[in-house]
Amino acid sequence: MANSKWKRAAIILTLIVLAVDSLIMPAAASTEKKEDVKTVRVGYVNFENYQEGGEGEYKRGFGYEYLQRVAYSTGWKYEYVYGSFSELFKMLEDGDIDLMGDISYTEERAEKISFSALPQGRENYYIYTTAEQEDIDPFDPSTLNGRRIGVTANSYQYGLLCDWIKENNYNCKVVEYDGSKEAAEALNSGKVDAMIMTDMASTGGYVPVESVGHAEFYFGVNKKRQDILNELNYALREIQTTDPYYNEVTYAKYITSSLSNGYLSNRERKWLDEHRNTVRLGYLTSNLPYCDETQDGLLKGQLAVIVKSFEQDFGIHVDARGFSNVDDLIGAAKNGDIDLIGPLYSDAWLAEQYGFINSNAFTSTTFILLYKGEHTEKTTEKIVCASDSAIQKGAVEVLFPDAERLEYDSREECLQAVINGDATCMIASAATMNILKQYKTMKKLNMVELPKAAEICLGTLRGNSEVLNIANRAIFASSEDMNGAALMDNAYVDIPITLVDYLEEHALAVILILVIVIALVVAIFIYYLQITSKLAKMKNKNEELSQQAFRDGLTKVGNRAGYLEAQRKLQTKIDAGEQTEFAMVVADVNGLKPANDVLGHESGDMLIKNTSKCICGIFKHSPVFRIGGDEFVIILTGEDYKHRNELLEEVRSKSIPCDEEMNLEKGDFSAAFGIAEYSQASDCTVAEVFARADEAMYSCKKQMKREHKK
């Protein structure tokens, strides 16, 4: 029985220990998890647009951004290991690194490393050359036959290149390199004639010749790090579940289109030869920010940026000609007088109706409906647009095909038509709204933004694909400059406000003010005799208060407010060219704080009054101002200006050195002085003269302190 009791007690004790242990262990594990941050050694191949930036440098690129997105989910901390693709792939196999991106799947590789369950992205592989390789035609892949082509050793693209050569029965020499960087250097130095690389190589002047295939690429993980692979796969599923297009959108952000380049085809060069290396551009005037003419008749606006690209990036002359309405512009294009026209609303159906083909968009916009009164279903029944805006006309045809369309010569007339009720609304590009604000009628209209955005482009007649391709290259080359300063500089109009404008806008307030003024005048006239004496007394009192407002109570010289008023008047004379000479003296009292702290504030006040009295006694013909507790300013003109150096020397001689004991009862004082003279040639403001005088005073004060220490 006793043994049975002990057994039951032991069992109960064991259960209690296990229960407590089960409660403690999760908490401990949880604490350990929070504190333990896993460090992952990741291979980092420095490759344009994919992974950029070395040790301690700013990093960017699709691969780098993807790594950070994974870390948001896993909580990993990265240790970056730099090297070429071949070097890092070998390190991944050997376990010297844990993770590496941008690896194409092959069964051979799958035996050596683990691949992520979902792809990191998809990339296209191109054979690139340079513009210097004149014997290679980017539009004729057969010109690669017999050429030396560089490729990264042991890479997926190596197999694609070999298959492409075999399929086309070409006799090309394949030259292997450790990485894409080395292959690019070989191409740039002429050791190879071309190289194979992904569409990440979208800049740097390379010319794509032929696409040899595409492949999905994955994250590779060391075989021994199953823990990392599990966490990675979970993170990838989480990313693609919450954001299904994350891979494509992020990849596109770093790819500027590898097929866009400045290399002209033989057909395009032939077209330019036949047209004397000139593209005739027809544009619509009064279409800012897109285009307009300067006072000298030159093109300005965003189209001017594209024209600059034609001439500077491609050496093509552009003959730009302005048109005042859309019909004349289209007529000139159909008659063969011009090659390109714009700006146009980019729409394939619309272009087909007119027999045109559209270029790539050079900018985009949304549209605003301008209307009077309330917005109803009838607001878009009768839409007005200007005859000189192909964008307005195109937007109406595409967005409101059933609406009745009216046309006026100018935007101002269109706005007035809406005000008069001749039209129910006007449609305008959002980019032109600042320009439309110059018209008074805008203030009487309401507006609503349409949800659908539109692209703005150039156009040419069908069959002119060569000039269209050239235009697309110029648009691409100018894209970085297109929507920045070019848009801001041409989308704003400085609108002067006249007195009539103000009175019209504030008519009720103006009438109310006039009524009040008239009432006051009548009241003043009635009581004039009774209050004349009172007004005179008030005037005298105001003058007295004005004097007090500009006077320092302690020294009776001018105060800071008085100085600012004197400065203002002096500045007015300078601006009018009436002031030719003056100087400013800045004085700062020495020893004020010790006098206040040791002898009391009465002694400090006496020190200030002694300094003021001496300054006023010497500069008798100049205004003196106390602008701070211990700082004075003297504006020297007339006789004092002529004898400025002698007077300054005199006041300095009466200022005792810092190391001598002052007798305030006898009028002793110590101060540092600085002087600066006004120069018509270099000084624009009184403040500049004051600043130099103040600087000279501080130099004097420092010198006095050095002499005191000696």
C-alpha positions in Angstrom: 0.0 0.0 0.0 2.8 2.4 0.9 4.6 1.6 -2.3 1.4 2.3 -4.2 1.1 5.7 -2.6 4.6 6.6 -3.5 4.1 5.4 -7.1 1.0 7.6 -7.4 2.9 10.6 -5.9 5.8 10.1 -8.3 3.4 9.9 -11.2 1.6 13.1 -10.2 4.9 14.9 -9.6 6.1 13.8 -13.1 3.0 15.1 -14.7 3.3 18.4 -12.9 7.0 18.8 -14.1 6.0 17.9 -17.7 3.1 20.4 -17.6 5.4 23.2 -16.3 8.0 22.2 -18.8 5.4 22.4 -21.6 4.5 25.9 -20.6 8.1 27.1 -20.2 9.6 25.6 -23.4 7.3 27.3 -25.9 8.0 30.7 -24.3 11.7 30.0 -24.3 11.6 28.8 -27.9 9.6 31.9 -28.8 12.1 34.2 -27.1 14.9 32.4 -28.9 13.2 32.8 -32.2 12.8 36.5 -31.8 16.4 37.0 -30.8 17.9 34.6 -33.4 18.2 36.3 -36.8 19.4 33.9 -39.5 22.3 35.1 -41.6 22.2 33.9 -45.2 25.3 33.9 -47.4 24.1 35.1 -50.8 26.1 35.1 -54.0 26.0 38.6 -55.6 26.9 38.9 -59.3 27.3 42.5 -60.2 25.3 42.8 -63.4 23.5 45.8 -64.9 19.9 46.1 -63.9 20.0 42.8 -62.0 22.3 43.3 -59.1 24.4 46.5 -58.9 26.7 47.8 -56.2 29.7 46.4 -54.4 30.8 46.2 -50.8 29.4 49.1 -48.8 28.0 50.7 -52.0 24.4 51.6 -52.9 22.6 48.6 -54.3 19.8 48.3 -56.8 18.4 46.0 -59.5 15.7 43.4 -59.9 17.7 40.6 -58.2 18.6 42.8 -55.2 15.0 44.1 -54.8 13.7 40.5 -54.9 16.2 39.4 -52.2 14.8 42.2 -50.0 11.3 41.2 -50.6 12.1 37.6 -49.6 13.8 38.9 -46.4 10.6 40.8 -45.5 8.9 37.4 -45.2 11.7 35.3 -43.7 13.5 37.9 -41.5 16.8 36.9 -43.0 20.0 39.0 -42.8 22.2 38.8 -45.8 26.0 38.4 -46.0 26.8 39.3 -49.6 29.6 37.4 -51.3 30.8 39.0 -54.6 32.2 37.3 -57.7 31.5 36.1 -61.2 28.7 33.7 -62.0 31.0 30.8 -62.5 32.9 31.5 -59.2 29.7 31.9 -57.2 28.0 28.9 -58.7 31.0 26.7 -57.7 30.8 28.2 -54.2 27.1 27.3 -54.0 27.9 23.7 -55.0 30.7 23.5 -52.4 28.5 25.0 -49.6 30.6 28.2 -49.3 27.5 30.2 -49.9 23.8 29.4 -49.1 21.7 31.1 -51.8 22.1 32.6 -55.3 19.6 33.9 -57.8 19.2 34.1 -61.6 20.0 30.4 -62.2 18.4 28.5 -65.1 17.2 25.0 -64.3 18.9 22.0 -65.8 18.9 18.4 -64.7 22.6 18.4 -64.3 22.5 21.4 -62.0 19.6 19.9 -60.0 22.0 17.1 -59.0 24.4 19.6 -57.4 22.1 22.3 -56.0 18.5 22.7 -54.9 16.1 24.9 -56.9 13.3 27.0 -55.5 9.8 25.7 -56.0 8.7 28.8 -57.9 10.7 30.8 -60.5 12.2 34.1 -59.7 11.4 35.4 -63.2 11.7 34.9 -66.9 14.4 36.3 -69.1 15.1 36.4 -72.8 18.5 35.8 -74.3 19.9 37.9 -77.2 23.0 38.0 -79.2 24.4 41.5 -78.9 26.9 43.4 -81.0 28.1 47.0 -81.1 27.5 49.8 -83.6 31.2 49.6 -84.5 30.7 46.2 -86.0 29.7 47.5 -89.4 29.8 44.1 -91.0 27.1 42.7 -88.7 23.6 43.8 -89.7 21.2 43.8 -86.7 18.4 43.1 -89.1 20.2 40.1 -90.8 21.3 37.4 -88.3 23.1 35.5 -91.1 25.9 38.2 -90.9 26.9 36.5 -87.6 28.0 33.5 -89.5 31.8 33.0 -89.0 31.9 35.5 -86.1 33.4 35.1 -82.6 30.7 35.1 -80.0 31.4 35.5 -76.2 29.3 33.6 -73.6 29.5 32.9 -69.9 31.0 29.4 -69.3 28.8 26.7 -67.9 25.7 28.9 -68.3 22.3 28.1 -69.6 22.8 30.6 -72.5 25.9 28.6 -73.6 23.6 25.7 -74.5 21.1 28.0 -76.2 23.9 29.5 -78.3 25.3 26.2 -79.4 21.8 24.9 -80.4 21.2 28.2 -82.3 24.5 27.8 -84.2 23.7 24.2 -85.0 20.2 24.9 -86.1 21.3 27.6 -88.5 24.4 25.6 -89.7 26.7 28.6 -88.9 30.4 28.4 -88.4 30.8 30.6 -85.3 33.5 30.4 -82.7 32.2 30.3 -79.2 34.5 32.0 -76.7 33.8 31.2 -73.0 34.3 33.7 -70.1 33.8 33.6 -66.4 30.9 36.0 -66.4 28.9 38.5 -68.5 31.1 41.3 -67.3 34.1 39.6 -68.9 32.2 38.8 -72.0 31.1 42.5 -72.4 34.7 43.7 -71.9 35.8 41.3 -74.6 33.2 42.7 -77.0 34.1 46.3 -76.2 37.8 45.6 -76.8 37.2 43.7 -80.1 38.3 40.3 -78.9 34.9 38.9 -79.9 32.4 40.2 -82.5 29.3 39.6 -80.4 28.1 38.2 -77.1 25.0 36.4 -75.7 23.4 38.0 -72.7 19.9 38.5 -71.2 17.6 41.3 -71.9 18.9 43.0 -68.7 21.6 44.3 -71.0 19.3 47.1 -72.2 21.8 50.0 -72.0 25.5 50.5 -72.7 25.2 51.0 -76.4 24.7 47.3 -77.3 22.7 46.4 -80.4 20.5 43.3 -80.3 20.8 41.1 -83.3 18.9 37.9 -82.6 16.9 36.3 -79.9 18.1 32.7 -79.2 15.5 31.8 -76.6 14.2 32.4 -73.1 14.0 30.6 -69.8 12.6 30.9 -66.4 15.3 31.4 -63.7 15.2 30.3 -60.1 16.9 30.7 -56.8 19.5 28.1 -56.1 20.2 26.8 -52.6 23.0 24.7 -51.2 22.0 21.1 -50.9 22.8 21.1 -47.2 20.6 24.0 -46.4 17.1 22.5 -46.5 16.0 25.0 -43.8 16.7 27.9 -46.1 15.0 26.2 -49.0 11.8 25.6 -47.0 11.7 29.2 -45.8 12.4 30.5 -49.3 9.6 28.4 -50.9 7.2 29.6 -48.3 8.2 33.3 -48.9 7.9 32.8 -52.7 4.4 31.4 -52.4 3.4 34.2 -50.1 4.7 36.8 -52.5 3.0 35.3 -55.6 -0.3 34.8 -53.6 -0.5 38.3 -52.3 0.9 39.9 -55.5 0.5 37.6 -58.5 2.3 40.0 -60.9 5.2 40.9 -58.6 7.8 39.1 -60.7 6.7 40.7 -64.0 6.1 44.2 -62.7 9.4 44.3 -60.7 11.4 42.8 -63.7 9.8 45.4 -66.1 10.8 48.2 -63.8 14.5 47.5 -64.5 14.2 46.7 -68.2 14.0 49.7 -70.5 13.4 47.5 -73.6 16.6 45.9 -75.0 15.3 46.3 -78.6 15.3 50.1 -78.4 18.6 51.4 -79.7 20.1 54.0 -81.9 21.1 51.7 -84.7 19.4 52.5 -88.0 18.6 49.7 -90.4 19.7 49.7 -94.1 16.1 50.5 -95.1 16.1 53.4 -92.7 19.4 54.7 -93.9 18.3 54.4 -97.5 15.2 56.4 -96.7 17.3 59.2 -95.1 19.6 59.2 -98.2 16.6 59.6 -100.4 15.3 62.5 -98.3 18.7 64.3 -97.9 19.0 63.2 -94.2 16.0 65.3 -93.3 12.7 64.5 -91.6 9.9 67.0 -92.2 7.9 67.5 -89.1 4.5 69.2 -89.1 3.2 70.4 -85.7 0.2 72.2 -84.4 0.8 75.6 -82.9 -0.9 76.7 -79.6 -0.6 73.2 -78.3 1.6 73.6 -75.2 3.0 71.8 -73.3 3.4 69.6 -76.4 4.4 72.2 -78.9 4.1 75.8 -80.0 6.3 78.5 -81.6 8.6 81.1 -80.0 8.4 84.7 -81.1 11.2 83.9 -83.5 9.1 81.2 -85.2 11.0 78.3 -83.6 9.5 75.1 -82.3 9.2 74.8 -78.5 7.6 72.4 -76.1 8.0 68.6 -75.7 8.3 68.1 -79.5 11.4 70.3 -79.4 13.0 67.7 -77.1 12.3 65.0 -79.6 13.7 67.2 -82.4 16.9 67.7 -80.4 17.2 63.9 -80.1 16.9 63.5 -83.9 19.7 66.0 -84.4 22.1 65.2 -81.5 21.6 61.4 -81.1 21.2 60.5 -84.8 22.6 63.4 -86.8 19.3 63.8 -88.7 18.1 67.3 -89.6 14.5 68.1 -88.8 12.6 70.6 -90.9 9.8 71.7 -88.4 6.8 73.5 -89.8 3.8 74.8 -87.7 0.1 74.6 -88.7 -2.8 76.5 -87.2 -5.4 73.8 -87.6 -5.7 70.0 -87.8 -7.2 69.9 -91.3 -4.3 71.8 -92.8 -1.8 69.5 -91.0 -3.4 66.3 -92.2 -3.7 67.7 -95.7 0.0 68.5 -95.8 0.8 65.0 -94.7 -1.5 63.4 -97.4 0.0 65.7 -100.1 3.5 64.5 -99.2 4.7 67.9 -97.9 5.6 66.6 -94.5 6.6 63.2 -93.1 5.6 63.3 -89.5 2.7 65.1 -87.7 1.8 65.7 -84.1 0.8 65.8 -81.4 -1.9 63.2 -81.9 -4.3 61.2 -79.6 -2.8 57.7 -79.8 -5.5 55.2 -80.8 -5.2 52.4 -83.4 -8.8 52.7 -84.7 -8.6 56.4 -85.0 -5.3 56.2 -86.9 -6.8 53.6 -89.3 -9.7 56.0 -90.1 -7.3 58.7 -91.2 -4.9 56.4 -93.0 -2.1 56.9 -90.5 0.2 54.8 -88.3 1.1 56.0 -84.8 4.5 56.2 -83.2 5.3 55.1 -79.7 3.9 57.5 -77.1 6.1 60.3 -76.0 3.9 61.3 -73.0 0.6 60.4 -71.4 -2.3 62.4 -69.9 -5.8 62.3 -68.5 -8.7 64.4 -69.7 -10.8 67.0 -68.0 -14.4 67.8 -68.7 -15.2 71.5 -68.4 -18.9 72.3 -68.0 -21.4 74.8 -66.5 -23.7 74.0 -63.7 -24.3 70.4 -62.5 -22.8 67.3 -64.0 -25.6 65.2 -65.5 -26.1 62.6 -68.2 -26.6 65.4 -70.7 -23.2 67.1 -69.9 -21.5 65.2 -72.7 -24.3 65.5 -75.3 -22.7 68.4 -77.2 -18.9 68.6 -76.9 -16.8 71.5 -78.3 -13.1 71.3 -79.3 -10.6 73.6 -80.9 -9.8 73.2 -84.6 -6.1 73.4 -83.8 -6.1 70.4 -81.4 -5.9 66.9 -82.8 -5.7 65.6 -79.2 -9.1 67.2 -78.3 -10.7 66.0 -81.5 -9.3 62.5 -81.1 -10.4 62.2 -77.5 -14.0 63.2 -78.4 -14.2 60.7 -81.2 -12.8 57.9 -79.1 -14.3 58.6 -75.7 -17.7 60.1 -76.7 -18.5 58.7 -80.2 -22.2 59.4 -79.9 -21.8 63.0 -78.8 -22.6 66.0 -81.1 -19.3 67.7 -81.9 -18.8 71.4 -82.3 -15.6 73.1 -83.4 -14.2 76.6 -82.8 -10.9 78.2 -83.8 -9.4 78.6 -80.3 -9.7 77.2 -76.8 -11.0 80.6 -75.5 -13.9 80.5 -78.0 -14.6 76.9 -76.9 -14.8 77.9 -73.3 -17.1 80.8 -74.2 -19.3 78.4 -76.1 -19.8 76.4 -72.9 -20.6 79.5 -70.9 -23.1 80.7 -73.5 -24.8 77.3 -73.6 -23.9 76.6 -77.2 -22.1 73.5 -76.0 -22.6 71.3 -72.9 -18.9 70.8 -72.2 -15.4 71.0 -73.5 -12.7 68.3 -73.2 -9.1 69.3 -72.4 -5.9 67.5 -71.7 -4.9 67.7 -68.0 -1.5 68.8 -69.0 -3.0 72.0 -70.5 -5.0 73.1 -67.5 -2.5 75.6 -66.2 -2.5 77.2 -69.6 -6.3 77.4 -69.8 -6.3 79.3 -66.5 -5.3 82.4 -68.4 -8.8 82.7 -69.7 -11.4 84.4 -67.4 -14.2 82.0 -68.5 -12.4 79.1 -66.7 -13.5 80.6 -63.3 -17.1 80.1 -64.3 -16.9 76.5 -65.2 -16.8 73.3 -63.2 -14.5 70.4 -64.0 -14.3 66.6 -63.5 -11.4 64.3 -64.4 -12.1 61.4 -66.7 -10.7 58.0 -65.4 -9.2 56.8 -68.6 -5.6 57.9 -69.4 -4.5 58.5 -72.9 -1.1 58.5 -74.7 0.2 61.2 -77.0 2.2 60.4 -80.1 3.3 61.4 -83.6 1.9 59.9 -86.8 2.8 59.3 -90.4 1.0 57.9 -93.5 0.7 54.2 -93.8 3.6 52.9 -95.8 6.1 55.2 -94.1 7.4 52.6 -91.6 11.0 53.7 -92.0 10.4 57.3 -90.8 8.1 55.9 -88.0 10.9 53.6 -86.8 13.4 56.5 -86.8 10.9 58.6 -84.9 10.4 55.8 -82.3 14.2 55.7 -81.7 14.3 59.5 -81.2 11.3 59.3 -78.8 13.0 56.5 -76.8 16.3 58.4 -76.7 14.6 61.6 -75.4 12.3 59.8 -72.9 14.4 60.7 -69.8 14.1 64.4 -70.6 10.5 64.4 -71.8 8.4 64.5 -68.7 10.7 66.5 -66.4 11.7 70.1 -67.1 10.3 70.0 -70.6 6.8 69.5 -69.2 7.1 72.0 -66.4 8.7 74.7 -68.6 5.9 74.5 -71.1 2.8 73.8 -69.0 2.7 77.1 -67.1 1.6 80.6 -68.1 2.1 83.6 -65.9 -1.3 85.2 -65.6 -1.2 88.9 -64.8 -4.0 90.1 -62.5 -5.4 93.6 -63.5 -7.5 95.9 -61.3 -10.5 95.1 -63.5 -10.0 91.4 -62.9 -9.9 92.0 -59.2 -13.0 94.2 -59.2 -14.9 91.6 -61.2 -14.0 88.8 -58.9 -14.7 90.7 -55.7 -17.6 92.8 -56.9 -19.8 92.3 -53.8 -16.9 93.1 -51.4 -16.0 96.2 -53.4 -19.6 97.5 -53.3 -19.8 96.9 -49.5 -16.5 98.7 -49.0 -17.7 101.7 -51.1 -20.9 101.9 -49.1 -19.0 101.9 -45.8 -16.5 104.5 -47.1 -19.3 106.8 -48.3 -21.1 106.4 -44.9 -17.9 107.3 -43.1 -17.3 110.3 -45.3 -20.8 111.6 -44.6 -20.3 111.0 -40.9 -17.0 112.8 -40.8 -18.4 115.7 -42.8 -21.3 116.1 -40.3 -19.2 116.1 -37.3 -16.1 117.8 -38.8 -16.4 121.0 -36.7 -16.9 119.1 -33.5 -13.9 116.8 -33.8 -11.3 119.1 -35.5 -9.7 119.9 -32.2 -9.8 116.3 -31.1 -8.1 115.2 -34.3 -5.4 117.7 -33.8 -4.7 116.4 -30.3 -4.7 112.9 -31.6 -2.2 113.8 -34.3 0.1 115.4 -31.7 -0.2 112.3 -29.5 0.5 110.0 -32.4 3.6 111.9 -33.3 4.8 111.7 -29.7 4.1 107.9 -29.6 5.8 107.5 -33.0 8.9 109.2 -31.6 8.8 107.0 -28.5 8.4 103.9 -30.6 11.7 104.6 -32.4 13.6 105.8 -29.3 15.6 103.6 -26.9 14.4 104.2 -23.3 17.8 103.8 -21.7 20.1 105.8 -24.0 17.6 108.0 -25.8 19.2 107.1 -29.1 17.3 105.3 -31.8 16.2 101.7 -31.0 16.1 98.7 -33.3 12.7 99.7 -34.8 14.2 103.1 -35.6 17.2 101.5 -37.2 15.0 99.2 -39.4 13.0 102.3 -40.5 16.3 104.2 -41.3 17.6 101.1 -43.2 14.4 100.9 -45.2 14.6 104.6 -46.3 18.2 104.2 -47.1 17.5 101.1 -49.2 14.8 103.0 -51.1 17.4 105.7 -52.0 19.9 103.0 -53.1 17.3 101.3 -55.3 16.4 104.7 -56.9 20.1 105.5 -57.4 19.9 108.5 -55.2 22.4 107.3 -52.5 26.0 107.4 -53.6 28.0 107.3 -50.4 27.6 106.4 -46.7 29.3 104.1 -44.2 28.2 102.1 -41.2 29.9 101.7 -37.9 29.0 98.8 -35.6 30.0 99.0 -32.0 29.8 96.3 -29.3 30.2 97.1 -25.6 32.9 95.0 -23.8 32.4 93.7 -20.3 28.6 94.2 -20.0 28.0 90.7 -18.6 30.7 91.0 -15.9 29.3 94.5 -15.0 25.8 93.1 -14.6 26.9 90.0 -12.8 29.4 91.6 -10.4 28.4 95.2 -10.0 24.7 94.9 -10.7 22.4 95.9 -13.6 22.6 99.5 -12.7 26.3 99.5 -13.4 25.6 97.6 -16.7 23.1 100.3 -17.6 25.7 103.0 -16.8 28.3 101.3 -19.0 25.8 101.3 -21.9 24.9 104.9 -21.4 28.6 105.9 -21.2 29.2 104.2 -24.5 26.2 105.8 -26.1 27.1 109.3 -24.8 30.7 109.0 -26.2 29.4 107.8 -29.6 26.8 110.6 -29.9 29.4 113.2 -28.8 31.8 112.2 -31.6 29.4 111.3 -34.5 27.4 114.5 -34.1 25.9 114.6 -37.6 24.9 110.9 -37.8 22.0 108.9 -36.4 22.9 106.4 -33.7 20.9 103.3 -32.9 21.0 100.8 -30.1 19.9 97.6 -31.8 20.7 95.1 -29.1 21.6 95.0 -25.4 25.2 95.9 -26.0 25.3 96.7 -29.8 25.1 100.1 -31.5 24.9 101.1 -35.2 25.9 104.5 -36.6 25.0 105.5 -40.2 27.6 107.9 -41.4 26.7 110.5 -44.1 27.7 114.1 -44.9 30.5 115.6 -42.8 30.8 112.5 -40.6 31.3 110.3 -43.7 34.1 112.6 -45.0 35.9 112.5 -41.6 34.9 108.9 -40.8 38.4 107.6 -40.2 39.4 110.4 -37.9 36.1 110.1 -36.0 36.4 106.4 -35.6 40.0 106.7 -34.4 38.8 109.3 -31.9 36.1 107.1 -30.4 38.5 104.2 -30.3 41.0 106.3 -28.4 38.3 107.0 -25.7 37.5 103.3 -25.3 39.8 101.9 -22.6 41.5 98.6 -23.1 39.8 95.4 -21.8 42.5 94.8 -19.2 42.1 98.2 -17.5 39.7 98.8 -14.7 36.8 101.1 -15.7 35.5 104.0 -13.6 31.9 104.2 -14.7 31.2 107.3 -12.6 33.7 109.1 -14.8 32.2 107.9 -18.0 34.7 105.1 -18.8 33.6 102.5 -21.3 35.2 99.8 -23.5 33.9 98.8 -26.9 34.9 97.1 -30.2 34.2 99.0 -33.4 34.0 98.0 -37.1 33.3 100.1 -40.1 32.3 99.3 -43.7 31.7 101.7 -46.6 29.0 101.4 -49.2 30.2 100.6 -52.7 27.9 101.3 -55.7 29.7 98.7 -57.7 29.4 95.7 -55.4 26.7 96.5 -52.8 23.0 96.0 -53.6 21.6 96.3 -50.1 22.2 98.1 -46.8 22.3 94.6 -45.2 25.5 93.8 -47.1 27.2 96.9 -45.7 26.0 96.1 -42.2 27.3 92.6 -42.5 30.8 93.7 -43.4 30.8 96.3 -40.6 29.6 93.6 -38.1 32.3 91.3 -39.3 34.9 94.0 -38.8 33.6 94.7 -35.3 34.0 91.0 -34.4 37.5 91.0 -35.8 38.3 94.0 -33.6 36.7 92.3 -30.5 38.9 89.2 -31.1 42.0 91.3 -31.4 41.2 93.1 -28.2 40.8 89.7 -26.4 44.1 88.5 -27.8 45.8 91.7 -26.5 44.1 91.3 -23.2 45.5 87.7 -22.8 49.0 89.0 -23.5 
